[in-house]
Amino acid sequence: MIKQIQNLGQKILELNPDPIPKYILLRDILERETKQLTELKKQTLQTKWVSDVLAEQRKNGSWGRFHSQNTKLKQKYVTTEVALHRCAVIGLTKDDPPIKTAIDYMKKVLLRNIVWEDWPEKSEAWDAGVAVITASTLAEWCPNNPLVLQIRMVWQQIVKESFEDSQYQPSLEVKAQRKYHQISSEFYYIGSQYAVRLLSTGKNEKESNFSPDSEKDYVKWLWTREAGMGYISNNRLADLPGEVTYRATRSKVKALELLAGFSCTKSVCQDFIQWLWKNREADGLWDFGPKGAEKIELPLSENTRKKVNRKIDYTVRILSILHKVIKNQ
């Protein structure tokens, strides 16, 4: 399937895409050397989408609150975690100065040298939540940072101890959360996008806590659970979309992206992957309609009014996710 993905990527190049989708395509799908993309990266940094998100970054590296929106402020990117994900989507890397500053900010949070600007919740799970949300956001940029590894290994153990005979047991997660985070109340969080991203990013031979069997139990549970994935969907992800629209597919595509780092994702999510591949347009590209511009995962192109640019954006996004899924199997 990699060959099919790359052939479709070559086809998009013939459509003369804008700098961001072209850069993502060449870097992540066609796997060109970074040094070959120097000039294109410069063009990417000059796009309105990069300027748009970096204009709201503060000197300390954050975008204000980290996880909860401050409704009194008018910001396009309502939290630091949202802004940083947008930065990753449009091609910025950990070596870009604004991201270096953001990484330093997140490290300081994990070291408890500074705290989030968010109002702290009156919950004994607050500290554990801050740690996993910050670490998972940092993991998108530095998956094997020592601070990330330390927290990831704890959550690997929590996941491992939450299953018995390959079945998730809520009472076991409560017990594990109490054991590792000293939370006496019922706290369920391994089904959230933050735990998923933390656990799916980064591969390290020293991380022996998470066996292939534990990983597959976890991914199968996430994909088939009736409650969906926390912060992504309230519905069962394994159910195929009833229509080929952005609204019907967005949460499943996002979940597939989060799960892409696991080696078993291709086999567990095979039905949806095949559904995606079959539901391309006659020209081989994807088009889920004009309502996909929410300025986080999309858009990538400068001019989103052109239908061809919309199709390029959808296709580059899906191809990059599928490429990662296949490469990690």
N, C-alpha and C positions, 0 to 999 in steps of 0.2 A: 504493500500500500504506500510505502514511502515514495516509490517511483511515481505512482499516480499523483500523489500530493505535489511532488516537485515538478511534474509535467504541467499540472494546473498552475503552479507558481510561475513557470516560464510563460504560460499563456497570459497571465496578468501583466507581466513585464511588457508584453507587446501592446498593452493598453495605455502605456505611459502613465503609471500611477503617480500621485503626489509624493513628496519626499518621505512622509512618515510611513505610509503603507509600503512604499518601495524599500525603505530601510529595514522594516520588520521582515519583509519578504526575503530580502537578500541575506540578512543576518540569521534569522531563526529557521527559515524553511529551506532556502537554497544553500545555507551554511557557507557563505563567502567569508574569507578572512577579514577580520576587523580592519586591518590596515588598508584593505581595498575599498573600504567604505568611509574613509576619512572625509572626503568632500561631501558625500551624501549626509553624513552625520552633521556636518556644519549646516547644511540646508535644513535638516530636521530641527536643529536648535533655533533656527530663525523663523519657524512656523508660528502661526497665531496660537495654535493649541499649546505649544510649549510656553510661549509668553503668557498665555492666559492663566495657566496654573502656577507658574513661578511668580507672577505678579502679586499673589496673595501670600507667598511664603514670608515668614517673619525672620528676623535676624538670628533667633535662637534655633532655627531649622524647622520649626513647627508651622502649622497653619492655624494656630490657636488650640481649641479643644481637640483632643485626640480621637474620642469615640462618640461623644454625644454632641449634637448640634446646639450651638448657642443661637437661639431664634432671634435674639436682639441685634445680631450682626448680619449684615447682608454680604454673604460670601458665595461665590460660585461653587467653591469646593468647601463643603460645610464642616469637614473634620480633617485632621492630619492624615488619618489612615486612608480616607477617600482620595485626598490629593496625591498621596504617595503611590497609591495603586494606579491612578491616572498617569502619573509620571512613568511608571513601569510600562504601562500599555502603549504609550506614545514613543517609547524607545530610549528613554534616559537610562543610564547605568550608574552603578555605585561609584564610578570614577568621575562623574560630573560633579562640579563643585556644590551645586545646591543639594544634591543627594548626599554628598559627604557630610554636609552640615546637618541634614536630617538624620543620618545614621548616628552621628555623634550625639544628637539629642536623644534618640531612642536608647542608646547605650547608657546615657546618664540616668534615664528613667529606670532601666533595669538594675542599675547599680544603686538606685535610690538616692542619687545625688540631687535629683530634681523630681517634681511630681507633675502629673497631668494638670492642665488647667480645668478639666472637667470637675463639676461638683461631685465629690465622693458620695457614693450610695451608702446608706446605713445598712450594710450587709457584711457579714463576716467573710463573704466570698469576694469582697472588693479587691483585696490585694492579689489573690489568685487570678482574678479576671484581668486586672491591669497587666500582670506579668504575661499571661498567655496572649492577650491581644497585642501588646507591644512586641513580644518576641515573634509572633507570627507575621507581623508587619515588617519587622527587621529581616525575617527569614526570606522575604521576597527579594531582598537585596544581598544579604549575607547569610546564606542558608547554613553555613558551618561555622559561624561566629561562636566562640566559646560560651558567650552568654546565652545564645540560642540553643546550643547543644545541651547545656545544663537543664534548661526548662523542658526541652524536647524529651529528654530521657525520663523525666518525671512523668510526663503525659503518656509516653509509651507504656510505662508501668501501669498507669491508671487504666489505659485501654485494655491492656493485657489482663488485668485483674477484674475488668468489668464483664468478661465473657466466661461462660462455663459451657463446655461441650459445644463450642462454636456458636453459642447463643448469648446475645446481650441480656444481662440481668440488671435492671435499674438499681436494685438493692445493693448489688456488688459495686456499682459505680459510686453510690453514696458512701459505702464503706471505704473505697479507695480514696475518694476525695477527703474523707475524714482523716485517713491515715497519712496522706501526703500534704494536705493543706490545712489540717486541723479545723475543718468545717463541720460543725455539729448538725446543721440543718441539711435538708435534702438539696443537693447541688448536682445538676446534670449538665454537663458541658461538652462531652466528647463528640456530641452530634452537631456542634457549632462549626461554622466556617473557620473560626480561628484555630480550633484544635486541629481541624483537617489540614489547613495550610501549614501549620507548624510541623505536623507529622509527615506531610507529603513532600516537603522541600528538603533538599540536602541528603546526600548519601555518604555515610561514613562507616568504614569497616569496623570501627570501635563500638558502633551502636548495635550491640547484639541482643538488646532487649526485645526488639520487634522482629519476630520470626516471620517467614513468608506466610505461614498458616495464620498467625495473629493478624497480619496485614490483610489477608483475604477475608477473614471473618469480619473485620472492621469495615472494609470497603463494601462488601456485600450487604452488611447491615445498613450502612449509610444510603446505599442506592435503592434499597427496597423498603426501608422503614416508612410507615404510614405518615409520620410527622415530617418527612422530608429532611432537609439540612438547615440547621439554625442560622438565621439571618439571610438565607437564600430562598428557601421554599417551604411552604407549609404542607405540601402535597408530596405523594410518593414519586420519587424521581424516575423510577423504572417504568412508569406508565408512559407510553409513547404519546407525543403531542397529537391532539385531534385536528390541528390545522397547521399550515406552514406559514406562521406569522411570528414576528419578533416576540410578541407578548406570550405566545404559547411555548416558545423555545428558550427564551432568555435564561430562566432559572436553571434549566437542564444543561445548557451550554456552560454557564458559570460554574455549576457543580462539576461538570466534566473537567473544566480547567483546573479547579482546585484538587481534583483527584488524579490529575495527569502524572504526578510524580510517583505514584504507586505502580509497581510492576504488574499488578494484577488488573489494573483498570480496563485495559482493552478487552479482556475476557469477560469481566463483570458487566461492562457497559456496552457490549458488542451490539445488542439490538438497537440501541439509540445511535451508535456510530453508523451502523448500516442504514438506519432511517435517515440520518443526516445526508449521507452520501447519495442516497436514492432521490432525495428531494432537492436536487439542484435544478437550476433552470436549463433550458435546452443548450445554452452556450457553456454549460459546465460550472457556472458560478452560482452562488447563493444569493437570493433576494427575499428577505422576510418583510418587505414593505417599508414605507417611509417613516414609521413611528419608532425607529430604533435609536434616535439621537438623544441619549440621556447624558452625554458628555462624561462618561466614566470609561466603559469599555469601548464606546463609540462616541463620536466619529473619529476617523483617522485622517481622512482627506480634508483639504482646505475648503473646497466647494462641495457642500453636501446636497445642494439642490440638483446636481447632475445625477441621473439614475445610475450611470456607469460607475461613478465614484461610490455611491451607496453599495453597489454590488461588489466593488473591489474591497471596500471596508469589511463587509460581512465575510467575504471569502478569505481575506488575509487573516482575519481573527479566527475563523474556524480551522483553517489550514494550520495555523501556528499551534493551536490546541491539539489537533489530531497528530501533528508531527511529534509533539512532545509525548503524547500517549504512546505512540508506536515506538519511539526511540527508547522509552523507559520500560517496555515490556520485557 
